[in-house]
Amino acid sequence: MRDANIFAIRKGMPRMSWSPQNLYNLWMRSCGAKAEAINFTRSQKTLFQQRWTAKALVRAYHGDFINEKIFKRWYLPGTLPDVRPRQRPVGDDTAALDSFAGRTEQLEKAKRRQEEEDRKGQAPVGSLMLAEVERRIDVFMFRCCFAHSVYEARRLVIHGYVLLNGKKHTNANTRLAPGDMVSVDPSAIRFLKKQKPNKSDAIAEENTSEEGEHVADTPNSSVKAPSPTLSDKGEQLTPFNLPPFASPFIFIPAYAEVSFSTCSAIYVRHPTARPGYSEIPTPYDADGEVIRLAWEWYSKMRPRNRSKTQLARMPENRQ
């Protein structure tokens, strides 16, 4: 179960949410006072403390509502990819043999691959340990901007506002398969509901209306008639009321195909990573110290073997 006060400023752990408090914590961890706390290059903490801190930050954002034991057993890949930079083994003379045999094509491919790795760096495969969490239906709904937070997305699923491939689905722990379509009831999406105006906005609107009436009563005044809106022309568009503070953070991952006109989305494929780019959204560098130290923590704390009894309790995985 997640913490009671997940947006505490004292902890400053970013979560999957667009609330103002969480966005402030995100700013504090990115470029604020708490940014130095995740710079482990010159840290006085022990290696165990660094790994623990990195693991806590990663888990706070990627699935803080998932029990740690369940996360390690079902949402951690069976084999974690190695995030350490590859080193050429001693005695590797493949390039010399290709040159002696005149295999110029293989030499050119190896040269281009080495140049690309030097330019872009190694693929951030450490972030792929969180790919199973991204497959969850509640996380997928949050990535598709159907909910303000992953907690609200879970509520929509549990309360029956979500359809999976045309059928009502109430299990928020389900992992999607490529090609699955998720549909949400438009009446349950807060983005489609008109927001209540603030007091300052209401006062400004009243002042504007009073000034307009005063100008209209003045003789020889030229008042332009309002231009016809789309509703006056008989066309109806779906209103989309995004909070102003969330505008810079709205994006759609590459593995999701979203249709806001029908309030549905298709899980196209599993997220991947390539040199210099990771499709898994995270507030930390996909190939940085936080992700690498979290990978080192979980590489030491491997999940236990899965027995038949445990397999019976596995969350739904549609592969």
Secondary structure as UniProt FT lines:
FT   TURN            6..7
FT   TURN            9..11
FT   HELIX           20..30
FT   HELIX           33..38
FT   TURN            41..42
FT   HELIX           47..61
FT   TURN            62..65
FT   HELIX           68..74
FT   TURN            90..91
FT   HELIX           94..101
FT   HELIX           104..120
FT   HELIX           125..130
FT   HELIX           131..134
FT   HELIX           137..143
FT   TURN            144..145
FT   HELIX           150..158
FT   TURN            159..160
FT   STRAND          162..164
FT   TURN            165..166
FT   STRAND          167..168
FT   TURN            172..173
FT   TURN            178..179
FT   STRAND          181..184
FT   HELIX           186..188
FT   HELIX           190..192
FT   HELIX           199..217
FT   TURN            219..220
FT   TURN            230..234
FT   HELIX           244..249
FT   TURN            254..255
FT   STRAND          256..259
FT   TURN            260..263
FT   STRAND          264..267
FT   STRAND          273..274
FT   TURN            275..276
FT   STRAND          277..278
FT   TURN            286..287
FT   HELIX           289..300
FT   HELIX           308..312
//
